[in-house]
Amino acid sequence: MNIKEMVDEFLVCPKCKGKLEMSVINETTAEGSCHESSILICRNCRVYYPIEDDIPVLLIDEAKTIDGID
């Protein structure tokens, strides 16, 4: 089972238990290089959670606001 199937079938927002949506964003590192990162977005809470090495980091303290990435 891939990460997209897991999101659609099993994963929910740890804060509101709402549906998560998988997306990709472009991030700039401290060195100035740009790379794509996969994230899980909760539209209800207006936050996103990172996916690191194909593992969703669903910790409320790790959530970042989606303002500006919509």
N, C-alpha and C positions, 0 to 999 in steps of 0.2 A: 504494500500500500504506500503510495507516495504522499508527500506533505499536503498537496491540494485535496486529495481524497480524505485525508484525516481532518482537515479544516472543515470541509463540507459535511462530514458525517459525525465527528466527535467533539471537536474543540469549540468552546464558548468563552466569552469574556470572563475572566476571573472576578471582575467587579460586579457586573450587572447580569451575567449569565446570558447575554445577548449573542446574536450571530456575529461571527468574525468573517472578514473578507480579506483574502490574500492579495497583496499588491507588491510592486517593485518601485523603489525610489532610488534616485541618484544621490550619493553622499560624497562630500569632499572631506578628505582626511586632513589631519593637522599639517601634513607635508604638502598639501595642495593637490594631491592626485584625486581623481574622481572614480568611484566604483558604484555598482548597483548592489542594493541590499533588499532582501525580501522582508516584508513586514506583514503583520496581521492587524487589520483595522477594525475597531469597534466604533461604528457610527453613533451608537447611543451615548457612549461616554466621551466621544470625540478624542480618542487616544489610539495610539498604535503600539504594538509589541514587536520587538525584533525577532528575527529568526536567525540563529547563529549555527552554522554547520548543520543545516537541516533540522535543527531542534528549536521549536518555539519557546521563547523565554516569556512565559505567562505569569510574570510577577508584577503585581500592581505597582510596586515601587520602581520598576523598570519601564513603565508605560511613559510615552511621550505624547504631547498634544499634537493633533493632526492639523492645527491651524497653519495654513500656508502650504500644505502638501495636497490638498483636495484636488 
